[in-house]
Amino acid sequence: MVFILGINFPERQLVKQALQSFFGIGPLACNKLMARFYVHETAKIGDLANKQVLSLTAALSEMKIENDLRRQILDDIRRLKDTGTVRGRRHALGLPVRGQN
């Protein structure tokens, strides 16, 4: 088991899948992180050196992911509602916000 940001990952899991399991990290950010630390696409978590795991953890802790990102999104929506914009009113009513009728 490899421990990254409070989550235990099995050693057989792909690094790509493990990184994308974090809220806020999609395929593009995952590929950039893997290229930055020279990790192959088919590499498994257990194949990583301890130094690579520590550097990945440090890079992830600098990014705004998981609860920090969720909090920012909710604060942005709350700000739109408080200012009374059309987008804020549509959020409050549960209607589509980006012009889908």
Order of alpha helices (4+ residues) and beta strands (2+ residues): beta-beta-alpha-alpha-alpha-alpha-alpha
